[in-house]
Amino acid sequence: MILRCFSPSLLEHKILEMEGKHKEELDTLKEERENLQSLVTRQSHIIQELEKQLIRATSNNSMLQKQQLELMDTVHNLVDLCTKDGVLLKGGKKEEEKPFRDCADVYQAGFNKSGIYTIYINNMPEPKKVFCNMDVNGGGWTVIQHREDGSLDFQRGWKEYKMGFGNPSGEHWLGNEFIFAITSQRQCTLRIELLDWEGNRAYSQYDRFHIGNEKQNYRLYLKGHSGTAGKQSSLILHGADFSTKDADNDNCMCKCALMLTGGWWFDACGPSNLNGMFYAAGQNHGKLNGIKWHYFKGPSYSLRSTTMMIRPLDF
């Protein structure tokens, strides 16, 4: 067995070498620690600055929200000011808001799309939903009658023709009370649009149109006929009372409303009845009780579609 012995000088050298390495490692660690501390310090400053920016942003946002709330309050106050007692116009004058009396008012208020609108007719206790035709001949027409598909029975009694029936968006009769009220509040023009089963369109127009009250049997008054649905008027120009199956006010012994069906201004049965029976294509010929407009398609041709509508004379 061989034993190795180290001299004291060699051991001392080894120890010194180890101490040097240890010191070097300590110095490296100290440097890294200082670097980390410096990084943490910088990060802390960045975090503090971000916190300050966040506080400022929150403050600005709160200020913006406050300004938005103040602006909304101002707008609401202006709206209240304009709508409380009327519309405020230039010069400080106020104009009372007026509800729509008819579709002409609706059109002149800027609503120029055809559809259902609510009108407030003079002397009527409740508002009325009507279909406004804004496309034909300048628009502003209040539709009082429409036929298109036979989905609605028009063989009805006096009370139903008085107050109206059907839906303004489809087949309907507005009601004689409403027609009387509308034509009493200002002078009106009547326009009647017709469509046959061959796709031909025509119209009749009357410069003056109004009807009497119920005591007058909703008597028809007309003046000034024109249009493409016949040179001669198919409505009785000299006037006729309204008749239904249970209220015979015509000038014929035969009771036109029962024979021809529907409610209409028949006179002595006469050359028209837009509220007659609806007959489909192929069945519409030879029908005396159909939807008739004599001077357009003859006495026994039942039309495909009809629309009656009124508008103020001065529109």
Disulfide bonds with the S-S distance in Angstrom:
Cys103-Cys132 1.94
Cys252-Cys254 2.35
Cys256-Cys269 2.18
